[in-house]
Amino acid sequence: MIKNKQSARSLTAFLVVWSFLILTVTGIVLYIVPQGRIAHWIRWSLLGLDKMQWGAVHMMFGGVFILTGMLHLYYNWKPFKKYLLERVRGQLQIKQELIVSLVISLLILGMSIYHIPPVSWVFDLNEAVKAAWATRPELNPPFGHAEQVSLKGVSRRMQLDHARVVKRLQEAGLIFNEEDSLGVIAEQNAMTPMQVYGLFDHLLSRAQHPPLSNISLDELEVRYAGTGLGRKTLLQVCDQVGLNINLGLQRLAQQGIDATADETLKEVAERHARSPLELLKLMLTEE
């Protein structure tokens, strides 16, 4: 029980400390967690918590940290004000310290907004760590939020024979309803959405799709939107679509787009005011 102001002050101080420690842990976890499309597809979890739960804990304790920090300042306002006055009277360069700290904060803010090194290296490392989770093609869903789409919807989106899909799941002994999403079916059968999809993805006939060289921008969007293509390097993208990297770079150069194999599709697209899918279309189009 909180019996007096001193107890409230101590409680607030401990809450600040615990919140800071929890935020440190959740911040590190969220820094290395896979991209959402992969995390939901493979049902990623750590210490029994999935990505959304780690995010919820981080957000909650962020609020607790802010609130208790304000209370901590309130309870210690008099000694804090006294300290500042003594610093001013003692002429201990408080103005210089204040200005330097403000400049450093503004520099970090600006470098964060405009993606300038060395701050941008933190973001680049974050992208690299998250991309490292996709070690196999099947770890990426066939399209964005595929786990939220019904079985019928997946069959229609992937141009699969729905009757064969249902038969394949029945043969595998799964309990499901055709109107249920892949995520629900996976949960009902103690599987991941990736594992459920893996039972019938071999039914996808490559002949159902037009040659990539003749594919339209809309068809590219249907096939690749939400698959994280923009975060991949041009070399990785070319490997995925079966295109020689030198040929892809040559076709981009013919359109006045300079790029290197180790740049991501998104980086090149942003530099030339294009979308990643537009660049992919240019690389695939035969002259």
N, C-alpha and C positions, 0 to 999 in steps of 0.2 A: 504493500500500500504506500501511496505517496503522502507522507505526513506533513511535510513542510516544503518550502521553496528550495532548500538545499537538496532534498531528495529528488525533486523535480529536475533540478539542474544536473544532478548526477545521472538520472535516468536518461535525460536528453543527450548527455555526452556519450553514454554507452550506446544509445541508438544510432548516433552519428557514426561511431566507430564500426558497429556491426553492419550498418548500411553500406559504409565504404568498403568493407571487406567483401560483402556479398556482391556489390557492384563490380568489384575488381574481378571476381571469379566469373560472373555472368558476362562481363565485357569480353574477357578472354575467350570464353566459349562461343559467344556470338561472332567473334572475329574469325574463328576457324571453322564454324559450322558450314556444311555444304549449302550451295544455293537452294532457294526454296523449292524449285522444281525437282531437284534431286532428293532433298530432305524428305519431302512428302511422298515421293515415288518409292523410296526404299525404306520408308518409316524409320528414319534416322532418330536415334535417341542416345543420350548420355546420362548415366546415373538414373535411368528410369524416366527422364524428362525429354520430350521432343523439342523441336526448334521453337514452336509457338509457346510452349510452357517456359522455356528458358527466356524467351522474349518477354513474357508476362511477368516473370520474377524480376527481370532487369528493370522493366518499366515501373513496377510497383515500388521497388526499393529506391529507384531514382526519385520518386515522389516523396518517399519517407526521408531520404537524405536531404532533399531541399527543405522540407517542412521542419525537420529536427535541426537543420543548420540554421534556419531562421530563428527557431526557439533558442538555440544555443547562443546566438548573437544577442537576442533579447535579454536572456538571463545574465549575460556577461557584458552588457552594454556599458555600464559605468566603468569597470576596469579597462575595457577596450578604449573608451573615450579618453580616460586618464592617460593611457599609454600613448595615444596619438598626440595629446597635448604636451606631454613630456618630451616627445620626440621633436615636436615643433619648437618648443622652448630651448631644447638642447642643441638645436640647429644641426641635427644629425642627417642632413641631406634627405629628408623624407620626400621632398619634391622630386629630387633626382630619381629615387627609388620608384616613386609613383609613375613618373613619366616613362622610365625604362620598362617597367612591367606592362604599362599600357601599350607601348610600342611593340613589345614582344608579342603580346596577345593579338594586336591588330595584324601583325605580320603573319602569325599562324593562321588567323582567320582568312586573310587574303590568299595565302598559299593553299589553304584548303579549298576555297571557292574556285580558284583558277588552276588548281592541280599543278602546283609548282614545286619542284624538288627543294629541300629534302622531304617536305611534308607529303608530297605525292607518292613517295616511296612506300609510305605506310599503306596507302590505298592500293598501290600496285602489289604489295606483298599480300594484302587481303584477298585480292582477285586471284593471285597465283595459288594461295592456299585453298580457296574455295574450288578453283578449277581442278585442283589435284585430286579431288574426290571422284571425278568422272574418269576412272581408270579403264572402264569398259563401255562400249557403245550402249549396251542395254541399261546402264545406270541412268541414262537420259530418257525421259518419257517421250513417246512418239510426237506429242504436241503439248503445249502448255496446259497445266492443270488437268491432265488426262485422268488423274485419280478421282476427279470430281464429276466426270462424265459418266452417264449410264452405259451399261453394256451395249444397248442398242445404239446409243450415240457414238460409241467407239467404233462399232462395226460400220456404221454409216460414214463416219469421218475417215476411217482407214480403208474404205471401199472393200470390206470383207463380207463374205457370205455369212450372214448372221446365223443361219441354221447350223452351219458347220461350227461356228464359234460356240453356240449353245451345246452342241453335241460333244465338243472337245472338253468343255468344262464338266459336263455330266460324266463323261468317261473318267475324268480325273477325280470324281467323287466330291465335287464342290457343292455346297448348299448356297443357292443364290436365286435371285429374282431378276428377270431381264431388265426391269426398270431401275434396279439398284446401280449405284456408281461402282466403279472398280475399287474405290476406297472402302466402301461398305462391304462389298463381297470379300475383299481381302481381310477385313476385320472379323467377319463372320467365320472365316476359315483359317484364322491364325496365320495369315500370310501377308506379304507386302503387295501393293498394287503392281509392282514390277514382276513379281512371281506369277500373279494371276494373268497379266498380259503375256508373259512368257509362255504360257500354256497354248496360246493360239496365234502368236505373232508370226509363226512360220506359215500360216495360211495366207499371209500377204503376198500376193503375186506381183513381182516387179513389172510384169507386162501390163499391169493395170494402169501404170503411170506412163505418161508420154516421155520421150527422151528428154533429158535435162536440157539439151541444147535448144529444144523447141518449147520448153515450158514457159508459161506466162507468169507475170509478176504475182497475180492472184493465186495461181497454183503453187508458186514458191512459198507464199505466205501460209497457205493451208498446210504445206508439208513441213515448213521449218519454223514458223512463228512459235515463240515460247520454248524453243529447244536450247536456248543459250548460245546460238550460233555467233552472235556479235562478240561474245567474250573469247572466242577462239581465234588463234592466229590464222593468217591466210594459209599457212602450210597445213594446219589442222583441218581447215575448211575444205581445202582442195583434196586432202586425203579422204575426207568424209564423202565428198561427192564424186570421187574418182576422176579428178582433173589434175593434170600435170601442173605443178606450181609455176613453172617458167611460162607455160602457155597462159595461165591465169593472169600473171603479172604483165605479160605482154599485151593481153587484151585490155587490161586496165590502162596501161601506158598509152595505147592507141586512142583512148578516150580522154587523155590528158590527166590521168590520175596516177600520181606517183605513190608507190607503196613498196614495202619490203615483206619478205616471207614471215618475219617474226613479229610484225605488227598485228594487232587484233583487227578484225573486220570492223568493229565499232569505232576504233581510233581513226582508221582511214576514212570511214564514212563521215564522221563528224568533221574531219579536216576539209572534206570536199562537199559539205552540205548535202550529203546523200544519206539514204537509209542503208543499213547493212544488206537488206534483201535486194536493193537496187544494184549494189556492187556485185553481189553474187550473180545476179542476172547478167551483168556485163561480162563477168568472167566465163559464164557458161555459153554465152551467145557466140555462135560461129559467124565469122565474116562472110 
